[in-house]
Amino acid sequence: MSAIYFIVETLLSLALFVFLVRLLLQLTRADFRNPISQAVVRLTNPLILPLRRVLPPVGKLDSASVVAVLLVTGVEVGCLFALHGVGWPGPLVWARAMLVEISSTLLWTYFYAIFLYALLSLIAPGGYSPLQSVLAALCEPVLRPIRRLIPAVAGLDLSPLWAIIVIQALLILLR
């Protein structure tokens, strides 16, 4: 039973990750001509395009992407509760579990994105890769305020380190 739980949790978490990345790419106005962005769009279009016909965007926010993230999270939480044999939780428990799952996935996404962004900047500074472009679009809005507070030390930018420390502290508080 634990193997089935693992497989279901992994597949639904990956689906949530992809839909959340699409929403984040839209919010950060990333380049959607990038091959990685195009892959994310193609993976998420089967759910988002039908939702877009019903839900118009609200300003800069694509309401279809937000609803898709909520739907995938709701399905994940429901399936995991059902596999635990707990049954259907009440609406408050369900909403809390969804909020924790979305927050946790968002924080882990930024943790790995910032880590990879910092690693790529050390390995190939000034170089271009499609991954580096997407990571820059995602990470710069988070790192910019930290850089204002804590400037570079001897030319070494420590903002990714501080961001990762804050993200880890938030993950600990989320448990």
Number of C-alpha atoms within 10 A of each C-alpha: 7 9 8 10 14 11 11 16 17 13 12 18 18 13 18 24 20 19 27 24 22 24 20 16 20 19 14 15 12 18 16 16 9 14 13 15 21 14 14 17 18 11 15 19 16 10 16 22 13 11 16 16 9 10 15 12 13 9 7 9 13 17 19 22 26 16 17 19 23 19 15 21 26 18 14 23 22 18 18 18 16 14 16 12 9 9 12 13 14 8 9 9 11 17 16 12 19 22 15 16 19 20 15 18 18 17 19 17 17 20 21 13 21 24 18 17 22 21 13 18 13 10 10 11 10 10 10 10 12 14 17 19 17 21 22 18 19 24 21 16 11 15 19 13 11 16 17 10 9 13 13 12 8 6 7 8 15 16 22 24 14 15 20 19 13 14 18 15 11 14 17 10 8 12 7
